[in-house]
């Protein structure tokens, strides 16, 4: 008779935040290096230590990259954590490049999307090619929102392995989850059974997908020796993308109309959702007496600008430096969590 598997189900969740995805990306570079050292395995990758990876927007792109299989060995991850974050460092300035005519035509994102989708689609194609969700190495949950059917749309690789209706090209899932209103055009994606969905950034309703990841994990039997996990059986690492120090004064805001509220409301909505989800999960883990099994790291911005689309060379360098500094400041927590990840491998 097979022995029951009592190991914890390990979940990684990454928030949305545009170019600020560099912050959690750098924290995961540090975590991967720590795992390699502690587990005495120089080839260890982030995907080896998590059973489910969830992400919204920039976090969804990272999730897809960590779980992409190698072309040479489909059982191994294609990207190191360092290589994954290089998508932003190498291509960010192109993705968030706005031509003079686009600036005039869009009114800075008021009358049309602020940026052309061409560069982000080219970058995703270069990194992810024609991979399908069903090709991904582990279960994933990537969020988006269906504007036609008015409901959340979740890309799930574990469902894609069973049903064509859940299977999409990975680059299309990454494009959909990052289709932030006012920044990029709505994504139009097609499943393997030829159903078409008009999708936007999941950040409009779930910028911090950690609670969604928790809920999804409750429905998955990760192996035949393990029951569907409850909170006490999960180990969750939730990474933010750095808050904003932007404050809105009453004297100015009280007279705003629809146009003036567009950018602030997106900013407020995204940060508010992230904080609420953290509070809810903290209460869940306090209630089951497993505080150590939930770790939320909300990076600080020390020198970088908080703009989701500030991809100037100066700000890219600042985001990278801030990401490394946050990893150093969180070293004790990361070390403890890394040991727990290894113990439950």
C-alpha positions as CSV (number, residue, x, y, z in Angstrom):
1,X,0.0,0.0,0.0
2,X,1.4,3.4,-1.0
3,X,2.5,5.8,1.8
4,X,0.4,8.9,2.2
5,X,2.2,12.1,1.1
6,X,2.2,14.6,4.0
7,X,4.4,17.2,2.4
8,X,3.1,20.7,2.1
9,X,1.8,22.0,-1.2
10,X,4.1,24.9,-2.3
11,X,2.6,28.0,-4.0
12,X,4.3,31.0,-5.5
13,X,2.1,34.1,-6.3
14,X,3.3,37.3,-8.0
15,X,1.4,40.5,-8.3
16,X,0.9,42.8,-11.3
17,X,2.8,46.1,-11.6
18,X,4.2,46.6,-15.1
19,X,7.9,47.3,-15.4
20,X,8.0,47.0,-11.6
21,X,8.0,43.2,-12.1
22,X,11.7,43.6,-12.0
23,X,11.4,43.8,-8.2
24,X,9.9,40.3,-7.5
25,X,12.0,39.1,-10.4
26,X,15.2,40.1,-8.6
27,X,13.9,38.6,-5.3
28,X,13.4,35.3,-7.1
29,X,16.9,35.5,-8.6
30,X,18.1,35.6,-5.0
31,X,15.8,32.8,-3.9
32,X,16.9,30.6,-6.8
33,X,20.6,31.1,-5.9
34,X,19.8,30.4,-2.2
35,X,18.0,27.1,-3.2
36,X,20.9,26.1,-5.4
37,X,23.3,26.6,-2.4
38,X,21.2,25.0,0.3
39,X,20.1,22.1,-1.9
40,X,23.6,21.6,-3.3
41,X,22.3,21.7,-6.8
42,X,23.6,24.3,-9.2
43,X,20.9,23.4,-11.8
44,X,18.0,24.0,-9.4
45,X,15.3,26.3,-10.8
46,X,12.3,28.1,-9.2
47,X,9.9,25.6,-10.9
48,X,11.5,22.7,-9.0
49,X,10.4,24.0,-5.7
50,X,6.8,25.0,-6.3
51,X,3.7,22.9,-7.1
52,X,1.7,25.9,-8.4
53,X,2.7,29.3,-9.7
54,X,0.2,32.1,-10.0
55,X,0.6,35.5,-11.5
56,X,-1.3,38.6,-12.6
57,X,0.0,40.9,-15.4
58,X,3.8,41.2,-15.1
59,X,3.6,38.4,-12.5
60,X,1.7,36.2,-15.0
61,X,4.4,36.7,-17.6
62,X,7.0,35.6,-15.0
63,X,4.9,32.6,-14.0
64,X,4.8,31.5,-17.6
65,X,8.5,31.9,-18.0
66,X,9.5,30.0,-14.9
67,X,7.3,27.0,-16.0
68,X,8.3,27.0,-19.7
69,X,10.1,23.7,-20.6
70,X,13.5,23.7,-22.2
71,X,13.7,23.0,-26.0
72,X,16.5,20.5,-25.4
73,X,14.9,18.8,-22.4
74,X,11.1,19.2,-22.0
75,X,11.3,18.0,-18.4
76,X,13.5,20.9,-17.3
77,X,12.8,24.7,-17.1
78,X,13.9,26.8,-20.1
79,X,14.8,29.9,-18.1
80,X,16.8,30.6,-15.0
81,X,15.3,33.3,-12.7
82,X,18.0,35.7,-13.9
83,X,17.1,35.0,-17.6
84,X,13.4,35.5,-16.9
85,X,13.8,39.0,-15.4
86,X,16.0,40.0,-18.3
87,X,12.9,40.2,-20.4
88,X,12.2,43.4,-18.6
89,X,15.7,44.7,-18.4
90,X,16.5,44.0,-22.1
91,X,13.1,44.7,-23.7
92,X,11.3,47.0,-21.3
93,X,12.4,50.2,-23.0
94,X,11.1,48.9,-26.3
95,X,7.8,47.6,-24.8
96,X,7.1,50.9,-23.2
97,X,8.3,53.1,-26.0
98,X,5.8,55.6,-27.3
99,X,6.2,57.2,-30.7
100,X,5.3,60.9,-31.2
101,X,2.3,60.0,-33.3
102,X,1.0,57.4,-30.8
103,X,1.3,60.0,-28.1
104,X,-0.7,62.5,-30.1
105,X,-3.3,60.0,-31.2
106,X,-3.8,58.5,-27.8
107,X,-3.8,61.7,-25.8
108,X,-1.4,60.0,-23.4
109,X,-3.7,57.0,-23.1
110,X,-7.0,58.9,-22.8
111,X,-8.5,58.4,-26.3
112,X,-6.6,55.3,-27.3
113,X,-4.1,52.8,-25.7
114,X,-0.9,54.5,-24.7
115,X,1.5,51.9,-26.3
116,X,1.5,49.8,-29.3
117,X,1.1,46.1,-28.6
118,X,3.7,45.2,-31.3
119,X,6.8,45.3,-29.1
120,X,5.3,43.3,-26.2
121,X,4.0,40.7,-28.6
122,X,7.3,40.4,-30.3
123,X,9.1,40.0,-27.0
124,X,6.7,37.3,-25.8
125,X,7.1,35.5,-29.1
126,X,10.9,35.6,-28.8
127,X,10.8,34.2,-25.3
128,X,7.8,31.8,-25.4
129,X,7.4,30.9,-29.1
130,X,4.5,28.5,-29.8
131,X,4.4,26.8,-26.5
132,X,1.0,25.8,-25.2
133,X,-0.3,26.0,-21.7
134,X,-0.4,22.2,-21.7
135,X,3.4,22.1,-22.3
136,X,4.1,23.9,-19.0
137,X,6.0,22.0,-16.3
138,X,3.7,22.5,-13.4
139,X,0.2,23.8,-12.7
140,X,-0.2,27.6,-13.1
141,X,-2.9,30.2,-12.6
142,X,-2.6,33.3,-14.8
143,X,-5.4,35.9,-14.4
144,X,-7.2,38.0,-17.0
145,X,-10.7,39.5,-17.3
146,X,-13.2,38.7,-20.1
147,X,-14.8,42.0,-21.1
148,X,-17.5,40.4,-23.2
149,X,-18.8,37.9,-20.7
150,X,-18.0,40.1,-17.8
151,X,-16.1,37.6,-15.6
152,X,-12.6,36.6,-14.6
153,X,-10.8,34.4,-17.1
154,X,-8.1,32.1,-15.6
155,X,-5.5,30.4,-17.7
156,X,-4.8,27.0,-16.0
157,X,-2.1,24.7,-17.4
158,X,-3.4,21.7,-15.4
159,X,-6.8,22.1,-17.0
160,X,-5.2,22.6,-20.4
161,X,-3.7,19.2,-20.2
162,X,-7.2,17.7,-20.0
163,X,-9.4,20.0,-22.2
164,X,-8.8,21.8,-25.5
165,X,-11.1,24.6,-24.3
166,X,-8.6,25.5,-21.6
167,X,-5.5,25.3,-23.9
168,X,-4.0,28.4,-25.3
169,X,-0.6,29.5,-26.6
170,X,1.4,30.6,-23.6
171,X,2.4,33.9,-25.3
172,X,-1.3,34.7,-25.7
173,X,-2.0,34.1,-22.0
174,X,0.9,36.3,-21.2
175,X,-0.3,39.0,-23.6
176,X,-3.9,38.8,-22.1
177,X,-2.8,39.0,-18.5
178,X,-0.7,42.2,-19.2
179,X,-3.3,44.0,-21.4
180,X,-3.6,46.8,-18.9
181,X,-6.5,49.3,-19.8
182,X,-5.1,52.6,-21.2
183,X,-1.7,51.0,-21.7
184,X,-2.2,48.2,-24.2
185,X,-4.9,47.2,-26.6
186,X,-7.4,44.5,-25.5
187,X,-6.0,41.0,-26.2
188,X,-8.0,38.7,-28.5
189,X,-7.0,35.1,-27.8
190,X,-8.1,31.8,-29.2
191,X,-8.3,28.5,-27.5
192,X,-7.4,25.2,-29.1
193,X,-11.1,24.5,-29.8
194,X,-11.3,27.9,-31.6
195,X,-13.2,29.9,-29.0
196,X,-12.2,33.5,-29.0
197,X,-12.0,35.7,-25.9
198,X,-11.5,39.5,-25.6
199,X,-9.3,39.8,-22.5
200,X,-7.7,42.5,-20.4
201,X,-5.2,42.6,-17.5
202,X,-6.3,40.5,-14.5
203,X,-5.2,43.4,-12.3
204,X,-8.6,45.1,-12.7
205,X,-10.0,42.6,-10.2
206,X,-7.2,40.5,-8.7
207,X,-3.8,42.3,-8.8
208,X,-2.6,40.1,-6.0
209,X,-3.6,36.5,-7.1
210,X,-2.4,34.8,-3.9
211,X,-6.0,34.1,-2.6
212,X,-7.0,32.8,-6.1
213,X,-4.0,30.5,-6.0
214,X,-5.0,29.3,-2.6
215,X,-8.5,28.6,-3.8
216,X,-7.3,26.9,-7.0
217,X,-4.9,24.6,-5.0
218,X,-7.9,23.5,-2.9
219,X,-9.3,21.9,-6.1
220,X,-6.2,20.1,-7.2
221,X,-4.9,16.7,-6.2
222,X,-1.3,17.2,-7.0
223,X,-0.4,13.5,-6.9
224,X,-2.1,10.3,-6.1
225,X,-0.6,10.1,-2.6
226,X,-1.8,13.6,-1.6
227,X,-5.2,14.8,-0.7
228,X,-6.5,18.1,-2.0
229,X,-4.7,20.6,0.3
230,X,-6.3,22.8,3.0
231,X,-4.6,26.0,4.3
232,X,-2.6,24.1,6.9
233,X,-1.2,21.9,4.1
234,X,0.0,24.8,2.0
235,X,3.2,26.9,1.9
236,X,2.6,30.2,0.2
237,X,5.1,32.8,-1.0
238,X,3.4,36.0,-2.2
239,X,5.5,38.8,-3.9
240,X,4.4,42.3,-4.5
241,X,5.8,44.7,-7.1
242,X,6.4,47.8,-4.9
243,X,3.9,50.3,-3.8
244,X,3.4,53.8,-5.0
245,X,4.0,56.9,-3.0
246,X,1.5,58.8,-5.0
247,X,-1.0,60.6,-2.9
248,X,-4.3,62.2,-4.0
249,X,-5.3,65.5,-2.3
250,X,-8.9,66.2,-1.5
251,X,-8.8,69.7,-2.9
252,X,-7.8,68.4,-6.4
253,X,-9.7,65.1,-6.4
254,X,-13.1,66.6,-5.4
255,X,-13.5,68.3,-8.7
256,X,-12.2,65.5,-11.0
257,X,-14.4,64.1,-13.7
258,X,-14.1,60.8,-15.6
259,X,-11.0,61.8,-17.6
260,X,-9.0,62.9,-14.5
261,X,-10.0,59.7,-12.5
262,X,-8.9,57.2,-15.2
263,X,-5.2,56.8,-14.1
264,X,-5.7,57.3,-10.3
265,X,-8.6,54.8,-10.1
266,X,-6.5,52.1,-11.7
267,X,-3.6,52.8,-9.3
268,X,-6.0,52.8,-6.2
269,X,-7.8,49.7,-7.4
270,X,-4.7,47.6,-7.9
271,X,-3.0,48.6,-4.6
272,X,-6.2,48.2,-2.6
273,X,-6.9,44.7,-3.9
274,X,-3.3,43.6,-3.1
275,X,-3.6,44.9,0.5
276,X,-7.0,43.2,1.0
277,X,-5.8,39.8,-0.2
278,X,-2.8,40.0,2.1
279,X,-5.0,40.8,5.1
280,X,-7.4,37.9,4.3
281,X,-4.6,35.3,3.9
282,X,-2.8,36.5,7.0
283,X,-6.1,35.9,8.9
284,X,-6.5,32.5,7.4
285,X,-3.0,31.4,8.5
286,X,-3.3,33.0,11.9
287,X,-6.6,31.0,12.4
288,X,-5.0,27.6,11.5
289,X,-1.9,28.3,13.6
290,X,0.5,28.2,10.7
291,X,1.8,31.7,10.4
292,X,5.2,30.6,9.1
293,X,3.6,28.9,6.1
294,X,2.5,32.2,4.6
295,X,5.1,34.8,3.6
296,X,4.3,38.1,1.9
297,X,7.1,40.3,0.7
298,X,6.0,43.8,-0.4
299,X,9.2,45.4,-1.9
300,X,10.1,49.0,-1.2
301,X,11.1,51.5,-3.8
302,X,14.3,53.2,-2.7
303,X,15.6,55.0,-5.8
304,X,13.3,53.8,-8.6
305,X,10.2,55.6,-9.8
306,X,6.9,53.9,-9.1
307,X,5.5,54.3,-12.6
308,X,4.3,51.0,-14.1
309,X,5.7,52.1,-17.5
310,X,8.8,54.0,-16.6
311,X,11.3,51.9,-18.6
312,X,14.0,54.5,-19.0
313,X,17.6,53.2,-18.7
314,X,18.0,55.0,-15.4
315,X,14.8,53.6,-13.9
316,X,15.6,50.0,-15.1
317,X,18.9,50.2,-13.3
318,X,17.2,51.6,-10.2
319,X,14.5,48.9,-10.2
320,X,17.2,46.2,-10.5
321,X,19.2,47.7,-7.6
322,X,16.1,48.1,-5.5
323,X,15.1,44.5,-6.2
324,X,18.5,43.3,-5.0
325,X,18.3,45.5,-1.9
326,X,14.9,44.1,-1.1
327,X,16.2,40.6,-1.4
328,X,19.0,41.4,1.0
329,X,16.6,43.0,3.5
330,X,14.4,39.9,3.3
331,X,17.3,37.5,3.5
332,X,16.3,35.9,6.8
333,X,12.8,35.3,5.7
334,X,13.9,34.0,2.3
335,X,16.5,31.6,3.9
336,X,13.8,30.2,6.3
337,X,11.3,29.8,3.4
338,X,13.9,28.2,1.1
339,X,14.6,25.6,3.7
340,X,10.9,24.8,4.0
341,X,10.6,24.6,0.2
342,X,13.5,22.1,0.1
343,X,12.1,20.1,3.0
344,X,8.8,19.7,1.1
345,X,10.3,18.9,-2.3
